[in-house]
Amino acid sequence: MKRKLRFILAAMVALALAFALVACNGDDNGYENGDDARNGDTTTFVIGFGGPISQGAVSFGVGARDATLLAVEQANASDEARDLGIQFRVVEGDDQSDPSMAPQVAGALISERDLVGVVGHFNSGVTDPAGLVYNEHGVVQISYGSTRPDLTHMGRDNFFRTCATDALQGPTAADSAWELGFRTAVLIDDSSPYGEGLAAAFKEQWENIGGEILLEERTAQQESDFAPVVTRINAADPDFVFFAGTYDSSSGAGAMFARQLKDGGFEGPTMGGDGIQVDGFITEAGQQSEGTIATKPGMPIEDMPEGAAFIEDFVALTGNTPGGFDAFAFDAANAIINAVYEVARADGVDNVATPAGRRAIIDAVAGINFPGVTGPVSFDANGDSANPIVSTFLVDGGEWIIHPDVSTP
């Protein structure tokens, strides 16, 4: 009897765990995203999201995840989805800005039977190895924030991105610095693929226009003591320091670098790219963030063509104000959604998540053109945005504003 009772209890526990795993699969963080499978005449497809959620550059991950959820919520309420008998849900993959996590996260998303595309990733160093997995399985991948130029030159025709690249961002930073009257620089990169690419693009344009680089340094990921570098920077006495890397202390530590640079007596500005152009940089660097200059793909979100409506909808869903990369994630999700509609109309809903259907989705994204939040959404032959824009920002009064002394795009 005792043995039988133990067996029954074990079976009950196993059943409870099974239900728990089903409930947790594709956790929607409290938002309603539709059912997990075919339900009568409705078919639910999965859109994967990959980005830093729990650690790493989380300021670039959480908002983009929520923007993807917003796109899905709006799609699920649309007449087109209803007419086609389609719904979508989001399954997220937390890559923690860690390249070593990429295969695991991508593999988990690929295991979703009805996966039709992936929005992600943010960090270029994660996007590259994750992209190998998506490419192998023929699933479209649209990055909302990976700016390393060579990502669209690796022969992966399933890869696209809605943001501008460092091939434009680096030269824009150099031109902005020149326009501000700077002539000498110290160049720092944070030893990440993103930092290395941005530094190279900045250096080429800076020297082409006559700028001088007095010193080049490389810092380690998760560095915490920049005192030796600060000493060498002060000795070089440049007009400004260009930091090519990310802000977060668990990655490039750009905010910590900027704070220690000011504390060490350097009076010129720190300049960087989109890896520091985020509110998290200001939070971590504190008062020492004042006067920091940074470029970022796109315009201020309120100036984007559909920015006002996007901000209103995003706040209504999440209670938070969106960031610029959140808009790129929203447009990436809608590119996948629109491609699914196109394939469903042409080949039938039942064929969308098949290998042939996923191939058709890739082809549909390659030819897509629709008005997005960030502007017209379309891609060139390499998969890059056909409408790239980069803006220059300044920390003023504890917030990022468009730099008043730099020409606007």
C-alpha atoms as one frame of an Amber mdcrd trajectory, in Angstrom:
protein
   0.000   0.000   0.000   2.806   2.433   0.913   4.573   1.662  -2.341   1.357
   2.302  -4.260   0.769   5.569  -2.375   4.305   6.738  -3.167   3.711   5.918
  -6.819   0.488   7.928  -6.895   2.133  10.897  -5.178   5.068  10.769  -7.601
   2.698  10.720 -10.542   0.809  13.704  -9.155   4.064  15.673  -8.716   5.193
  14.810 -12.236   1.842  15.928 -13.634   2.042  19.209 -11.710   5.534  19.849
 -13.018   4.400  19.154 -16.557   1.618  21.715 -16.231   4.084  24.212 -14.763
   6.487  23.756 -17.660   3.716  24.283 -20.179   2.598  27.422 -18.361   6.149
  28.823 -18.242   6.975  28.041 -21.864   7.119  31.362 -23.703   6.392  33.362
 -20.538   4.657  36.523 -21.691   5.470  38.543 -18.582   1.845  39.222 -17.863
   0.807  40.222 -21.372  -1.741  38.247 -23.372  -0.284  36.907 -26.600  -2.682
  34.208 -27.745  -2.757  30.455 -27.421   0.161  28.080 -27.805  -1.160  25.964
 -30.668  -3.849  25.552 -33.253  -7.271  26.245 -31.775 -10.142  25.437 -34.056
  -9.846  27.704 -37.105  -7.072  29.810 -35.537  -3.364  29.090 -35.911  -0.912
  30.692 -33.504   2.623  31.368 -34.681   5.655  32.099 -32.511   7.831  35.174
 -32.893  11.058  34.749 -30.976  12.775  37.596 -29.183  16.439  37.510 -28.247
  18.113  40.150 -26.102  19.537  40.980 -22.664  16.718  40.726 -20.124  18.171
  39.856 -16.721  21.714  41.202 -17.014  24.065  42.792 -19.506  22.766  45.727
 -21.534  19.246  45.297 -20.118  18.229  48.851 -21.038  18.438  47.692 -24.646
  16.664  44.391 -24.011  13.608  44.810 -21.807  12.089  47.684 -23.774  12.713
  45.944 -27.094  11.049  42.801 -25.746   8.040  44.870 -24.710   7.934  46.561
 -28.121   7.795  43.121 -29.733   4.925  42.209 -27.411   3.144  45.425 -28.417
   3.484  44.606 -32.109   2.024  41.148 -31.471  -0.845  42.501 -29.385  -1.801
  44.933 -32.149  -1.473  42.269 -34.825  -3.682  39.866 -32.901  -6.415  42.511
 -32.745  -6.179  43.339 -36.466  -8.746  42.508 -39.135  -6.062  40.863 -41.279
  -5.105  38.389 -38.577  -8.732  37.662 -37.888  -9.552  37.129 -41.575  -6.605
  34.780 -42.041  -7.268  32.931 -38.790  -3.828  33.835 -37.420  -2.597  34.797
 -33.980   0.938  35.368 -32.690   2.704  34.922 -29.384   6.186  35.922 -28.220
   8.749  33.545 -26.770  11.707  35.382 -25.277  15.321  34.321 -24.993  17.462
  36.069 -22.386  20.984  36.203 -23.847  22.382  38.401 -21.024  24.652  40.164
 -23.591  26.833  37.052 -23.392  28.032  35.456 -26.668  28.438  32.106 -24.924
  24.684  32.108 -24.265  23.839  32.589 -27.937  23.689  28.929 -29.067  21.545
  27.977 -26.068  19.097  30.854 -26.528  18.873  30.399 -30.292  18.455  26.646
 -29.917  15.561  27.111 -27.486  13.795  29.461 -29.898  14.373  27.133 -32.839
  12.748  24.311 -30.870   9.412  26.143 -31.016   7.399  24.207 -33.596   5.507
  27.206 -34.976   8.412  29.682 -34.994   8.194  32.088 -37.941  10.999  34.547
 -37.148  13.234  36.095 -34.512  13.569  39.718 -33.416  17.138  39.973 -32.122
  19.686  40.199 -30.914  21.058  43.506 -29.603  24.770  42.927 -28.990  26.712
  42.200 -32.179  28.828  39.621 -30.353  25.646  37.669 -29.553  23.919  38.211
 -32.878  26.756  36.572 -34.803  26.804  33.106 -33.133  23.023  33.085 -32.643
  22.676  33.857 -36.337  24.543  30.683 -37.225  21.737  28.686 -35.613  18.896
  30.629 -37.247  20.617  30.419 -40.627  21.133  26.671 -40.327  17.411  26.196
 -39.690  16.223  28.667 -42.324  14.501  31.110 -39.953  14.416  34.850 -40.596
  16.344  36.970 -38.068  15.927  40.746 -37.795  18.239  42.561 -35.404  16.994
  45.771 -33.856  20.355  46.980 -32.548  23.421  45.068 -33.782  25.432  47.681
 -35.658  28.649  45.818 -36.563  28.895  46.305 -40.343  30.082  42.830 -41.374
  27.037  41.033 -39.965  25.229  41.531 -43.281  28.247  40.380 -45.304  28.523
  36.796 -44.054  26.399  35.137 -46.726  23.380  34.709 -44.429  20.418  35.723
 -46.537  18.054  35.198 -43.591  19.594  38.114 -41.636  18.286  41.694 -41.684
  18.414  44.724 -39.383  16.217  47.766 -38.944  18.956  50.009 -37.480  21.836
  51.824 -39.171  25.317  50.299 -38.872  28.644  51.499 -37.520  29.742  52.028
 -41.106  27.521  55.117 -40.859  27.612  55.688 -37.104  31.414  55.863 -36.805
  31.818  58.494 -39.536  28.849  60.459 -38.163  30.563  60.608 -34.767  33.799
  61.793 -36.381  31.998  64.449 -38.419  30.079  65.633 -35.349  33.284  65.935
 -33.305  34.921  67.945 -36.099  31.859  70.191 -36.371  32.128  70.866 -32.629
  35.685  72.132 -33.118  37.586  69.114 -31.754  40.839  68.191 -33.454  42.607
  65.655 -31.189  41.220  62.465 -29.677  42.060  59.445 -27.560  40.381  56.303
 -28.898  39.210  53.545 -26.528  37.444  50.300 -27.427  36.028  47.791 -24.954
  37.394  44.639 -26.651  33.949  43.606 -27.895  33.151  42.967 -31.566  30.861
  46.009 -31.424  33.516  48.242 -29.848  36.234  47.152 -32.259  34.038  47.800
 -35.304  32.840  51.188 -34.106  36.373  52.278 -33.205  37.680  51.307 -36.644
  34.889  53.158 -38.446  35.391  56.262 -36.310  39.189  56.233 -36.742  39.077
  55.972 -40.524  36.771  58.965 -40.924  38.457  61.010 -38.175  41.836  60.741
 -39.843  40.339  61.292 -43.303  38.967  64.686 -42.274  42.198  65.739 -40.583
  41.647  64.691 -36.973  44.542  63.356 -34.905  44.466  60.348 -32.589  46.971
  60.869 -29.776  46.518  57.511 -28.051  44.686  54.222 -28.625  43.732  51.933
 -25.754  41.745  48.719 -25.272  39.872  47.998 -22.073  38.601  44.605 -20.948
  34.978  43.582 -20.703  33.679  44.061 -17.136  36.646  46.307 -16.320  36.276
  48.156 -13.027  39.541  50.069 -12.566  40.349  52.578 -15.294  42.890  54.580
 -13.267  45.939  53.591 -15.382  44.116  54.459 -18.610  42.906  57.765 -17.158
  46.486  58.672 -16.241  47.640  58.078 -19.817  44.698  60.046 -21.208  45.470
  63.040 -19.016  49.104  62.910 -20.151  48.024  62.903 -23.809  45.669  65.872
 -23.188  43.202  65.322 -26.077  40.228  67.515 -26.941  37.936  64.559 -26.239
  37.896  60.806 -25.609  35.989  58.508 -27.944  34.795  55.387 -26.100  33.660
  52.606 -28.431  31.765  50.166 -26.255  28.718  49.535 -24.095  27.688  51.308
 -20.905  26.848  48.468 -18.516  29.277  47.372 -15.797  28.739  43.712 -16.718
  29.940  44.362 -20.269  31.897  47.356 -21.594  31.521  49.447 -18.421  31.357
  52.715 -20.367  29.448  54.517 -17.623  32.064  53.552 -15.038  34.817  54.656
 -17.427  33.180  58.063 -17.980  32.766  58.568 -14.243  36.351  57.631 -13.428
  37.636  59.779 -16.293  35.949  62.868 -14.845  36.932  61.961 -11.288  40.505
  61.647 -12.531  40.566  65.246 -13.642  39.927  65.073 -17.385  37.944  68.146
 -18.403  37.039  67.318 -22.000  33.947  65.369 -23.034  33.520  61.651 -23.468
  31.977  60.653 -26.782  30.622  57.293 -27.863  28.051  55.453 -29.910  24.688
  53.834 -29.318  26.244  51.513 -26.730  26.213  54.390 -24.241  23.282  56.430
 -25.569  20.771  55.137 -23.059  19.322  56.279 -19.742  21.216  53.508 -17.949
  24.466  55.299 -18.789  23.247  58.450 -17.052  22.049  56.454 -14.046  25.375
  54.671 -13.614  27.656  57.632 -14.410  25.599  60.105 -12.360  26.569  63.769
 -12.474  29.748  62.845 -14.321  27.640  61.980 -17.348  26.934  65.677 -18.015
  28.327  66.812 -21.341  28.718  63.288 -22.746  28.132  63.088 -26.496  26.865
  60.004 -28.321  25.543  58.961 -31.684  22.642  56.563 -32.162  20.833  55.108
 -35.151  17.562  56.898 -35.808  16.047  60.137 -34.634  14.669  61.006 -31.203
  11.671  58.761 -30.870   9.236  61.672 -30.570  10.485  62.944 -33.955  10.059
  59.600 -35.730   7.264  59.510 -38.328   4.944  57.438 -36.117   6.737  58.144
 -32.849   3.922  59.875 -30.984   1.443  57.042 -31.520   4.079  54.440 -30.636
   4.948  56.211 -27.388   1.276  56.390 -26.409   0.659  52.710 -27.153   3.884
  51.592 -25.464   3.120  53.538 -22.286  -0.424  52.156 -22.241   0.917  48.587
 -22.425   3.925  48.798 -20.123   3.678  52.013 -18.086   7.180  52.921 -19.302
   8.502  55.337 -21.912  10.117  53.568 -24.893  13.664  54.081 -26.117  14.851
  54.495 -29.684  15.901  50.869 -30.131  12.472  49.801 -28.897  11.039  51.407
 -32.027  13.472  49.420 -34.191  12.332  46.218 -32.435   8.687  47.142 -33.040
   9.381  47.634 -36.747  11.349  44.366 -36.899   8.447  42.447 -35.363   6.011
  44.025 -37.808   8.261  43.111 -40.728   7.982  39.460 -39.669   4.230  39.756
 -39.079   3.624  41.343 -42.498   5.760  38.672 -44.160   3.714  35.948 -42.449
   0.519  37.543 -43.772   1.969  37.567 -47.281   2.998  33.917 -47.168  -0.296
  32.854 -45.585  -2.269  34.555 -48.338  -0.117  33.058 -51.086   0.523  29.534
 -49.808  -2.039  28.940 -47.067  -1.799  29.234 -43.306  -0.911  25.561 -42.858
   2.275  26.015 -44.895   3.652  29.084 -43.078   5.748  27.297 -40.429   7.063
  24.584 -42.758  10.626  24.732 -44.098   9.272  26.020 -47.417   7.102  28.543
 -45.615  10.013  29.844 -43.549  12.005  30.218 -46.769   9.106  32.189 -48.239
   9.056  34.430 -45.138  12.746  35.253 -45.655  12.019  36.178 -49.274   9.017
  38.259 -48.239  11.065  40.208 -45.678  13.737  40.873 -48.315  11.142  42.596
 -50.476   9.070  44.226 -47.771   8.213  47.926 -47.721   5.819  49.475 -45.224
   5.601  52.668 -43.125   7.093  51.920 -39.720   7.570  53.934 -36.563  11.148
  54.743 -37.554  10.267  55.561 -41.170   9.851  53.417 -44.292  10.879  49.847
 -43.471  12.712  48.114 -46.296  16.071  46.436 -46.793  18.886  46.648 -49.308
  20.452  43.665 -51.071  22.617  42.898 -48.036  19.774  43.029 -45.508  20.641
  46.431 -44.071  18.040  49.135 -43.567  17.453  50.976 -46.829  16.691  54.156
 -44.861  19.485  54.538 -42.288  19.712  57.631 -40.102  22.178  58.461 -37.305
  21.699  61.333 -34.842  24.053  62.967 -32.331  22.936  63.431 -28.721  24.177
  65.267 -25.626  23.614  64.680 -21.906  22.202  67.956 -20.633  20.537  68.352
 -17.257  20.531  64.615 -16.653  18.870  63.601 -19.924  19.758  62.870 -23.512
  18.838  65.617 -25.972  19.643  66.171 -29.631  22.944  68.034 -29.673  22.045
  71.666 -30.403  25.379  72.427 -32.077  25.488  69.510 -34.496  23.691  69.382
 -37.836  20.590  67.211 -37.625  20.069  64.398 -40.153
